[in-house]
Amino acid sequence: MKARILGRILLPASLVFLAACQTPGTKTADTQPAAPAETSVQAAEQGAPVAVFLADTVNQPGWTPVQIQSGTLYVNPQPIITRDDLVGVQAGTNQEGTGLLALALNNVGQKKVTDITTQNPNKRLALVVGRTMLAAPNFTTPVTTDQLVFAVGTEQNATAAARAIAGVDENGNPLAPSPAAAQPGVSGGTAPAAVSPAGN
Protein backbone atom coordinates (compact mmCIF):
# COMPACT_ATOMS: atom_id res chain seq x y z
CA MET A 1 0.00 0.00 0.00
CA LYS A 2 2.85 2.37 0.88
CA ALA A 3 4.45 1.73 -2.55
CA ARG A 4 1.15 2.51 -4.32
CA ILE A 5 0.79 5.84 -2.48
CA LEU A 6 4.43 6.65 -3.15
CA GLY A 7 3.89 5.75 -6.82
CA ARG A 8 1.02 8.21 -7.06
CA ILE A 9 3.37 10.94 -5.89
CA LEU A 10 6.56 9.98 -7.76
CA LEU A 11 5.10 8.77 -11.06
CA PRO A 12 3.82 12.21 -12.23
CA ALA A 13 7.15 13.86 -11.38
CA SER A 14 9.07 11.13 -13.20
CA LEU A 15 6.84 11.47 -16.25
CA VAL A 16 7.56 15.17 -16.52
CA PHE A 17 11.30 14.48 -16.40
CA LEU A 18 11.31 11.59 -18.87
CA ALA A 19 8.98 13.36 -21.30
CA ALA A 20 11.38 16.30 -21.38
CA CYS A 21 14.14 13.91 -22.44
CA GLN A 22 12.33 12.56 -25.52
CA THR A 23 13.23 13.48 -29.11
CA PRO A 24 10.65 15.49 -31.07
CA GLY A 25 8.79 13.24 -33.48
CA THR A 26 8.98 10.27 -31.13
CA LYS A 27 5.81 9.27 -29.30
CA THR A 28 6.48 10.05 -25.65
CA ALA A 29 4.82 10.21 -22.29
CA ASP A 30 2.93 13.45 -21.85
CA THR A 31 4.14 15.97 -19.33
CA GLN A 32 0.73 16.07 -17.68
CA PRO A 33 0.28 14.08 -14.47
CA ALA A 34 -0.37 10.39 -14.83
CA ALA A 35 -3.40 8.54 -13.62
CA PRO A 36 -2.87 6.50 -10.45
CA ALA A 37 -0.75 3.42 -11.00
CA GLU A 38 -2.86 0.29 -11.47
CA THR A 39 -0.14 -2.14 -10.48
CA SER A 40 2.59 -1.45 -7.96
CA VAL A 41 4.65 -4.39 -6.78
CA GLN A 42 8.09 -5.20 -5.51
CA ALA A 43 10.59 -6.48 -8.09
CA ALA A 44 10.56 -10.12 -7.00
CA GLU A 45 13.43 -12.53 -7.56
CA GLN A 46 11.29 -15.01 -9.53
CA GLY A 47 9.98 -12.60 -12.19
CA ALA A 48 10.88 -12.30 -15.84
CA PRO A 49 14.40 -11.13 -16.64
CA VAL A 50 14.59 -7.35 -16.91
CA ALA A 51 17.41 -5.03 -17.96
CA VAL A 52 18.03 -1.54 -19.29
CA PHE A 53 20.75 -1.09 -21.90
CA LEU A 54 22.44 1.91 -23.46
CA ALA A 55 21.45 2.20 -27.13
CA ASP A 56 21.91 4.49 -30.12
CA THR A 57 20.72 4.90 -33.69
CA VAL A 58 24.38 5.21 -34.76
CA ASN A 59 26.50 2.06 -34.97
CA GLN A 60 28.96 1.75 -32.08
CA PRO A 61 31.88 -0.74 -32.00
CA GLY A 62 30.80 -3.96 -30.27
CA TRP A 63 27.12 -3.03 -30.05
CA THR A 64 24.40 -5.36 -31.33
CA PRO A 65 22.06 -4.18 -34.12
CA VAL A 66 18.35 -4.64 -33.37
CA GLN A 67 15.70 -4.04 -36.02
CA ILE A 68 12.91 -1.78 -34.81
CA GLN A 69 9.92 -0.29 -36.61
CA SER A 70 11.78 2.90 -37.55
CA GLY A 71 15.08 1.25 -38.59
CA THR A 72 18.04 -0.14 -36.68
CA LEU A 73 18.92 0.48 -33.07
CA TYR A 74 22.40 -0.46 -31.83
CA VAL A 75 22.44 -1.83 -28.26
CA ASN A 76 25.39 -2.09 -25.90
CA PRO A 77 25.37 -5.76 -24.77
CA GLN A 78 26.36 -4.77 -21.20
CA PRO A 79 23.22 -3.89 -19.20
CA ILE A 80 23.17 -0.72 -17.12
CA ILE A 81 20.29 -1.84 -14.90
CA THR A 82 19.33 -5.39 -13.91
CA ARG A 83 16.87 -6.81 -11.40
CA ASP A 84 19.45 -6.27 -8.63
CA ASP A 85 19.09 -2.50 -9.13
CA LEU A 86 15.29 -2.47 -8.72
CA VAL A 87 13.22 -1.92 -5.60
CA GLY A 88 9.83 -1.93 -7.33
CA VAL A 89 7.86 -1.68 -10.54
CA GLN A 90 4.64 0.19 -11.30
CA ALA A 91 2.22 0.29 -14.20
CA GLY A 92 -0.19 3.08 -15.06
CA THR A 93 -1.23 5.50 -17.78
CA ASN A 94 -0.90 9.14 -18.63
CA GLN A 95 -4.00 11.28 -19.25
CA GLU A 96 -4.12 10.19 -22.90
CA GLY A 97 -4.21 6.53 -21.91
CA THR A 98 -0.65 5.63 -22.94
CA GLY A 99 0.65 2.74 -20.84
CA LEU A 100 3.58 3.64 -18.60
CA LEU A 101 5.98 1.29 -16.84
CA ALA A 102 8.05 2.74 -13.98
CA LEU A 103 11.10 0.96 -12.63
CA ALA A 104 11.97 2.14 -9.10
CA LEU A 105 15.75 2.10 -8.61
CA ASN A 106 17.85 1.55 -5.52
CA ASN A 107 20.75 3.96 -4.82
CA VAL A 108 23.23 1.83 -6.78
CA GLY A 109 20.92 1.69 -9.81
CA GLN A 110 20.25 5.42 -9.67
CA LYS A 111 24.01 6.13 -9.59
CA LYS A 112 24.60 3.80 -12.58
CA VAL A 113 21.92 5.57 -14.64
CA THR A 114 23.19 9.03 -13.67
CA ASP A 115 26.79 8.09 -14.51
CA ILE A 116 26.03 6.43 -17.86
CA THR A 117 23.66 9.19 -19.03
CA THR A 118 26.17 11.86 -18.00
CA GLN A 119 28.99 10.13 -19.90
CA ASN A 120 26.85 9.32 -22.97
CA PRO A 121 24.55 12.23 -23.84
CA ASN A 122 22.02 11.97 -26.68
CA LYS A 123 21.70 8.19 -26.52
CA ARG A 124 18.78 5.92 -25.55
CA LEU A 125 17.85 3.68 -22.64
CA ALA A 126 16.45 0.42 -24.01
CA LEU A 127 14.11 -1.52 -21.72
CA VAL A 128 14.18 -5.29 -22.28
CA VAL A 129 11.82 -7.65 -20.44
CA GLY A 130 12.53 -11.30 -21.15
CA ARG A 131 13.81 -11.13 -24.74
CA THR A 132 11.51 -8.29 -25.83
CA MET A 133 12.54 -4.66 -26.18
CA LEU A 134 9.54 -2.68 -24.93
CA ALA A 135 10.84 0.88 -25.25
CA ALA A 136 13.98 2.85 -26.05
CA PRO A 137 13.45 6.54 -25.25
CA ASN A 138 16.32 8.93 -25.80
CA PHE A 139 17.76 11.39 -23.32
CA THR A 140 19.60 14.65 -23.86
CA THR A 141 20.59 15.44 -20.28
CA PRO A 142 21.72 13.23 -17.40
CA VAL A 143 18.92 11.15 -15.85
CA THR A 144 19.10 11.66 -12.08
CA THR A 145 15.73 10.40 -10.80
CA ASP A 146 15.13 7.28 -8.74
CA GLN A 147 12.64 5.97 -11.32
CA LEU A 148 12.85 5.18 -15.01
CA VAL A 149 9.46 5.62 -16.70
CA PHE A 150 8.88 4.06 -20.12
CA ALA A 151 5.94 4.54 -22.49
CA VAL A 152 4.97 0.98 -23.52
CA GLY A 153 1.86 1.53 -25.64
CA THR A 154 -1.23 0.45 -23.74
CA GLU A 155 -2.14 0.13 -20.09
CA GLN A 156 -2.45 -3.61 -20.70
CA ASN A 157 1.17 -3.73 -21.95
CA ALA A 158 2.34 -1.83 -18.86
CA THR A 159 0.37 -4.03 -16.47
CA ALA A 160 1.50 -7.26 -18.14
CA ALA A 161 5.16 -6.14 -18.07
CA ALA A 162 4.95 -5.07 -14.40
CA ARG A 163 3.41 -8.41 -13.43
CA ALA A 164 5.99 -10.35 -15.45
CA ILE A 165 8.86 -8.45 -13.83
CA ALA A 166 7.36 -8.90 -10.36
CA GLY A 167 6.61 -12.57 -11.01
CA VAL A 168 2.92 -12.38 -10.11
CA ASP A 169 -0.28 -13.31 -11.92
CA GLU A 170 -3.33 -11.06 -12.44
CA ASN A 171 -4.45 -11.79 -8.85
CA GLY A 172 -1.06 -10.90 -7.35
CA ASN A 173 -0.16 -14.54 -6.64
CA PRO A 174 3.50 -15.52 -7.16
CA LEU A 175 4.25 -17.37 -10.37
CA ALA A 176 6.29 -20.55 -10.35
CA PRO A 177 9.98 -19.69 -10.82
CA SER A 178 11.31 -20.23 -14.31
CA PRO A 179 14.21 -22.71 -14.33
CA ALA A 180 15.98 -20.77 -17.11
CA ALA A 181 15.42 -17.21 -15.89
CA ALA A 182 18.63 -15.70 -17.17
CA GLN A 183 19.20 -11.99 -17.48
CA PRO A 184 18.10 -10.59 -20.81
CA GLY A 185 20.94 -9.86 -23.13
CA VAL A 186 22.04 -8.83 -26.55
CA SER A 187 25.26 -10.81 -26.81
CA GLY A 188 25.91 -14.19 -28.33
CA GLY A 189 24.40 -13.21 -31.66
CA THR A 190 20.81 -13.22 -30.41
CA ALA A 191 19.36 -9.80 -29.91
CA PRO A 192 16.12 -9.14 -28.09
CA ALA A 193 12.99 -9.08 -30.21
CA ALA A 194 11.94 -5.53 -30.86
CA VAL A 195 8.30 -4.63 -30.60
CA SER A 196 6.33 -1.54 -31.34
CA PRO A 197 4.04 -0.85 -28.40
CA ALA A 198 0.39 -0.80 -29.42
CA GLY A 199 -0.96 2.65 -30.00
CA ASN A 200 2.23 4.07 -31.56
Secondary structure in CASP SS format (residue, H / E / C, confidence):
PFRMAT SS
TARGET T0000
AUTHOR 0000-0000-0000
METHOD secondary structure of the structure
MODEL  1
M C 1.00
K H 1.00
A H 1.00
R H 1.00
I H 1.00
L H 1.00
G H 1.00
R H 1.00
I H 1.00
L H 1.00
L H 1.00
P H 1.00
A H 1.00
S H 1.00
L H 1.00
V H 1.00
F H 1.00
L H 1.00
A H 1.00
A H 1.00
C C 1.00
Q C 1.00
T C 1.00
P C 1.00
G C 1.00
T C 1.00
K C 1.00
T C 1.00
A C 1.00
D C 1.00
T C 1.00
Q C 1.00
P C 1.00
A C 1.00
A C 1.00
P C 1.00
A C 1.00
E C 1.00
T E 1.00
S E 1.00
V E 1.00
Q C 1.00
A C 1.00
A C 1.00
E C 1.00
Q C 1.00
G C 1.00
A C 1.00
P C 1.00
V E 1.00
A E 1.00
V E 1.00
F E 1.00
L E 1.00
A E 1.00
D E 1.00
T C 1.00
V C 1.00
N C 1.00
Q C 1.00
P C 1.00
G C 1.00
W C 1.00
T E 1.00
P E 1.00
V E 1.00
Q E 1.00
I E 1.00
Q C 1.00
S C 1.00
G E 1.00
T E 1.00
L E 1.00
Y E 1.00
V E 1.00
N E 1.00
P E 1.00
Q E 1.00
P E 1.00
I E 1.00
I E 1.00
T E 1.00
R H 1.00
D H 1.00
D H 1.00
L E 1.00
V E 1.00
G E 1.00
V E 1.00
Q E 1.00
A E 1.00
G E 1.00
T E 1.00
N C 1.00
Q C 1.00
E C 1.00
G C 1.00
T C 1.00
G E 1.00
L E 1.00
L E 1.00
A E 1.00
L E 1.00
A E 1.00
L E 1.00
N C 1.00
N H 1.00
V H 1.00
G H 1.00
Q H 1.00
K H 1.00
K H 1.00
V H 1.00
T H 1.00
D H 1.00
I H 1.00
T H 1.00
T H 1.00
Q H 1.00
N C 1.00
P C 1.00
N C 1.00
K C 1.00
R E 1.00
L E 1.00
A E 1.00
L E 1.00
V E 1.00
V E 1.00
G C 1.00
R C 1.00
T E 1.00
M E 1.00
L E 1.00
A E 1.00
A C 1.00
P C 1.00
N E 1.00
F C 1.00
T C 1.00
T C 1.00
P C 1.00
V C 1.00
T C 1.00
T C 1.00
D C 1.00
Q E 1.00
L E 1.00
V E 1.00
F E 1.00
A E 1.00
V C 1.00
G C 1.00
T C 1.00
E H 1.00
Q H 1.00
N H 1.00
A H 1.00
T H 1.00
A H 1.00
A H 1.00
A H 1.00
R H 1.00
A H 1.00
I H 1.00
A H 1.00
G C 1.00
V E 1.00
D C 1.00
E C 1.00
N C 1.00
G C 1.00
N C 1.00
P E 1.00
L C 1.00
A C 1.00
P C 1.00
S C 1.00
P C 1.00
A C 1.00
A C 1.00
A C 1.00
Q C 1.00
P C 1.00
G C 1.00
V C 1.00
S C 1.00
G C 1.00
G C 1.00
T C 1.00
A C 1.00
P C 1.00
A E 1.00
A E 1.00
V C 1.00
S C 1.00
P C 1.00
A C 1.00
G C 1.00
N C 1.00
END
